[in-house]
Amino acid sequence: MSSTPSDTALTPWEQAWHDALDTLELDLEQTNALLDATHALEVAQVALAKASQWRVPAGLGPMPATVAERASVVLEAQKETAARLARAIHQSRSHVKMLDAVDPRPHARPVYLDTQG
């Protein structure tokens, strides 16, 4: 995770952007840790739930040039994590399909058709 530069004084606007990027980087670290340690279905559910809770930070305004490079690095990391999540979701769906195909339970079928009801 990158850190906010401490050797220069930041404007409140720049600090807000650094804080927002810190939050995004932390989310990426947590998601990647889940991908490394958890079953694909669980990861997908947790990650999608977390993503649906994310909100754009209020009042950031346009990105200052001083954070553009860091924001690009975060964006690339997000793309990599999104690709990992897509693979995990695909793998999970494939596993569910395979399990459904070998389901030993008999499927319920109607015994008769009620044409009067």
Buried (B, 14 or more C-beta within 10 A) or exposed (E): EEEBEEEEEBEEBBEBBBEBBBEBBEBBEEBBEBBEEBEBBEBBBBBEEEEEEEEEEEEEEEBBEBBEEBBEEBEEBBEEBBEBBEEBBEBBEEEEEEEEEEEEEEEEEEEEEEEEE
